[in-house]
Amino acid sequence: MSNQPLRIGILGTANIARQFIAGVRPSSTVCVLAVGSRDAAKAASFAGETGVPRHYGSYEALLADRDIDAIYNPLPNSLHAQWSIRAMEAGKHVLCEKPIAVTAAEARTMFEAARRCGVHLVEGYPYRAQPQTLKLKELVESGALGRVQLIQASMGFTMISETNIRSSPLLGGGALMDVGVYPVSLARMLSKERPSRVSAVAHWADSGVDRTLAATIEFPSGLLAQIAGTFATSVYRQALIAGTEGVLQTTFTNHPAPVTPPVLYLRRGKGRDFAMENLETPALNGFLAEAESFEQLIRGGAERWTGVTEQESVDIMLTVEALLQSARSGAPVRIDQSR
């Protein structure tokens, strides 16, 4: 296996699957071998359009292919747990799209299945594999900002169609579950601890999912994070990390455009008279960087993986559940620290 690319099968024919295939195509260490759909004709058409060698008319048939080493799961959020577990029980490693599940209990069950089956399960956040994010982590961990006190992170775009799966509560839709988990994950990455309390407000779509959600997240260390996710604005993605000795701004993007390399804007010091440092980093396709990091995890060990850990994935889902509860109740919600 180590002498050939990691062979990936994809569950479903959603647009994000097309983007993933296009992203990993240049890789010498990862390849997409097959795609499965509940509609055989759709699977065949998709495979022909994307150049995927094999196609199957059911998810079960895809998982039965012994040549497939790992599965990429971009199904609707409500199906992440079910089909990731099925894939792991078939002996496949799993790269599951964010959010890993719709509840923390589901996430824990998924990781228990990974241990039981002796395979790797990880949650996909392409921005985590970007040089921009790796440099951000390096700066924060080196103390360039001093002690981080405040994180402000948000993301949004305009969603017009009410028939989009993101609008369905049954499929795990909503702004928080789609774009809001990115700032939540960023805050969890930088804090290195589980949040202790959240307070959220939301505007709700007619379907019942949150159209916009904004919140304050408190951490045991005293760090505060202000996050937002929305389906009601022009496209944007931005974060500010403020510490006792400096401030840093980032787009923490998944797929920066090669013609405009991503930049970290860093200001060191406490006063107003310090110059801004523009730290340019390479621009990679996030799916490519993430998939190759996944391959390194499988073949080289956990230290090769640049993405979220099991504990981070569980903590993100605990935070998401608490945020939705707070937004619905209008009251702060505490997060259990005991397990």
N, C-alpha and C positions, 0 to 999 in steps of 0.2 A: 504493500500500500504506500510506503514512504517514497517509492521510486516513481510514483505517478501522481497526478493531481488528485486532490480530494474530490470525490464525485458526489455531487449534490442533486437531490431530487426536490422538486418544488410542489407544494400542495396548493392547487388552485391556479387560475389564470387571470388574476386581478392585474390591474395596471402596474401596481408596485412590483409584481413578479416580472413584468417586462423590464422595468427599470433595473431590477436586481440583475437580471440576465445580461443586459447591456453593460452594466457596471463591472461585472466580474469577467466579461469576455476576454480582456487583455491578459488575465492572470495566467501564470505558468504553474501555479500551485493549487488552483481551484478551478473546477469546471462544472457546468450544469449539464447533467447527463439525461435527466428525464423530468417530465411534468405530468401531474395527474389532475383530472377533473371529474366531476360527477357526470359530465356530458362528454362522451367519447369524441363526437364530432368537434366540439369546442377544443378539446385537448389536441386533436390532430391539427386543426387550423392554427392554434397557438404555437405548437411546435414548429410547424412549417414557417410561420412568420418570424419566429425568433431564432431559428436554427438549432433548436434543441433536438438531439438525436432520437430520443424515445418519448412516447406518450402513452398514457393509460386512461381508460374510461372510468376509473374509480380511484379513490384514495387508497383503498385496500390493495389494489393491484400495484400501485406505485411502491407501497411499503414492502411488498413481497419481492421486489427486484433485489436480488442478492448483490448486484454490482454497485448499488447505491450505498455510500458510506454515511451520508448525513442528509438531513432534511432541513430545508428552509420553509418556515411556516408563516405565510403572510395572510392567513385566513382572517375573517372577521374576529374581533376580540373575544367574543363569546365562544369561539371554537378553538382558541389557542390551547387550553388545557386538554380537552378531549383528544385532539389529533396529535399534539406533541407527545402525550403519554402513549398513544397508539404507536407512534413512530419509535419511541424509545423501547417499547416492548417488542418491536420488530428488530431491535439491535442497532438502531440508527442514532447517531448524535443529532442534536437539534439546535438550530439557530432560529429562535422564535421572535417574530416582530414584537416591538413594544406596543402596548403594555403586555407583559408576559401573560397576564390573566385578567380577570375582572374582579377578583378578590385576593386578599393575602392568603386565605385558606387554600384557594386553588393553586396559588404559586407554591406554597409549601408542599402540597401533594405532588406537584410536578417535579420538584427537586428530590423528593423522596423516591419517586419513580426512577429518576436518573441514577440515584445511588443504587437502587435495587437492580437496575438493568446494567449497571457498569458502563454507562455512557455519559457524555457531557451534554448539559443543557445550559444555554445562555440566552440572554435577552438582547435583542438588537437595537442599539442606539448608534447609528453610523457616525455621529459627531464625536463619539468617544475615541474612535480610531484616527481622527484627524490630527495632523501635526499641530494645528492651532490649539486643540484641546490638550494635547500632551505637553505643549509649552506652557499653557495656562496652569496645569497641575504642577509642573516643575517650578514655576515662579511662586505659586502660593505655598508649596511645601518647603521651598528654600527660605521662606520668610521675607520675600521681597515686598509684601504688603503689610508686614507685621502680623498682628492677630486680626483675622477677618472678623468684622463686626456686622456687616450688612451685605446681603446679596439681593439684587433686584433683577429678575429675569422674566421675560415674557415672549410670547410667540403668537402670531395670528395670521389669518387669511380670510377671504370672503368665500363662504360656501353658499351657493345659490340654490342648488337642488335639494328639496326636502325629501327626495326618494333615495338620496345617498345613504349608504350603510352607516355613515357617521351620525345620521339623524335617528337611528333606531335604538331605542333603549334595550330591546331584546338582543341586539347584536353587540351590546357594550359600547354604544356610541356616546357622543358628547364631546365638547371642546376639551375638557380636562383629560379625558382618556385618549384623545388624539394628539393635540398640540401641547396641552398643559403638562403632560408627563415629562416633556423635555426640560422645562425649568425646574420641575420637582426633582428630576434626576440630577441636574446640575448642582442644585443646592445640597442634595444628599452626597454627591461626590466630593464637594469641597468641605462640607462639615465633618465628614467621616463619622457621623453618628445619626441615630434614629431621632426624628423630630419628637418633641414631647407634647406639643399642643398646636392646634391650628384654628384659625378663624377665617371663614370664607363667605363671600356673597356671590350670587349668580343671577344672570338673566336666563330665562328658560324658553326653549323653543316649544311650539305647539305639540310636538311629538313627545315632550317630556324630558328631553336631554338638555343639558346646560349648553347654551349658545355662547355665553361668555362667563368665565369664572375668574375672580381675583381673590387673593388670599394672603394672609400673613402666617408664616410657619415659624414656630419657636423651637429652638434646640436646647438641650440640657446645658450646654456650655455658655448660653447667653446669646449666641448668634441668632440673628433674625433674618428671615428671607421673605421677600415680597414677590409673589409670582402671579402670572396671569396667562390665560389661554383663551383664544376667541376665534369664532367663525364669522365675525362681523366687521373686520377691518381690512385695509389694504395689507398685502403681504409684508411682514416684518419679523425680525428675530434678533433680540438684543439682550445682553446681560451686563450688569455692572457689579463688580466685587470691590467693596470698600473695606480697607483695613486700617490699623492704627498708624501704619507707615507708608501707605500708598493706595492708589485706586487703579483698577484695571477694567477696561471695557472690551467686550468680545461679541461676535455674532454667533459663536458656537454652532456653526452651520454644519449640515450633513454633507452637502455637495457644493463646495465653493466653485465658482466659475474659474477656469484656468487663466483667463485673460485678466482677472482681478484677484490676485492672490489674497487670502485672508490675512488680516492684520490684527494684532493685539495692541491696544492703546494703553500704555502704562505711564502713570505719573507717580514718581517716588517722592516721599517726604510728607510732612504735615502741612506746610504752608501753601500759598497760592502762586509762588514765584518759581516753581519747578517746571521745567520743560517736559512736554509730552514725548515719550519714546514710542515710535511706531515700529513694532516688531513684526515684520513680514514673515509668514510661514508658507511652506509649500501647499499647493492645492491638490488634493486627491479626491477621486470619486469615493464617497463614503462607503458604498456597498463593496467596492473593491478592497478598500483598506480593512473594513470589518470582516469580510469573508476570509481574507488572508490571515488576519489575526486569529480567527476561528480555527483555521487550519493549523496554525502554530500552536494553539491551545491543545488540540487533539494529539498532535505529534510531538510537541515539545514540553507540555506541562502548563499549569495554571499561570505561571509568571509571564508567559508569552501573550496572555489575553489582555487586551487594552480596555475591554468593556466592563460592564457592571458585574459585580460579584453576586452570588446567591443572596447574601445578606442585604445588599443594596436593592435587589429586585423585590425582596419581601418587604423591606422598609418603604420602598416607593409605593407598593400596593396598599400598605397600611395607611400611608399618608393620603393616597387618593381616596380611600374609603372614608377617612376622617374628614377630608375636605368636602366631599359630597354630603356627608351627614351634617356638617356645620352649615353649609349653604342652604340645605333644606330646613334646618331647625332654627337658623338665625342665632345660634349660640356657639361658643367655642367648644371644641372637642379635644379631649386628652387622648394620647396614644399610649397604649400599654408598653411599658419598658421591660416587662418581666420575661418575655420570650421572643 
